[in-house]
Amino acid sequence: LSVPKYELLLFAPALSKRCKLFILDIRDSLAFLDYAAFLRHFMPNFLAAPLGDLIQRVISSLQRRALRAADVVTVANEGIAQSLKHPRVVVVSNGVD
C-alpha cells in the first residue's frame, strides 16, 4: 500500500490480513507536518491549533495501526526512516530526496 494521503492508512490492517507479505510505503513523516500552521491560513489560531492537534492525533493513530500491520515499511530517505518505529524499514531512494 503506497500512502500518498494519510486517509489510506485506515485500510492497512484489513489489507494486511489478505496478503502474505504486506509492504507499506510511507512517503512523508508525520514529524515533518504541522497541520495547525496549515489551518491558520484559513481560520483563526484559536480554532486552527486544536483542530490541527486533533488531525495530527488521528493520523498518528492510523499510522501506528498501519505500521503494526506491515511486514515491511519502505521510505524515501533516512529522515523518514528514523521517524518511524518499525523493525523492518527499508530506504528506497527516489532520486528526489
Secondary structure, DSSP 8 states (H G I E B T S, - for coil): -EESSGGGGGGHHHHHTT-SS-EEEE-S-GGG--HHHHHTTTS-HHHHHHHHHHHHHHHHHHHHHHHHH-SEEEESSHHHHHH---S-EEE---S--
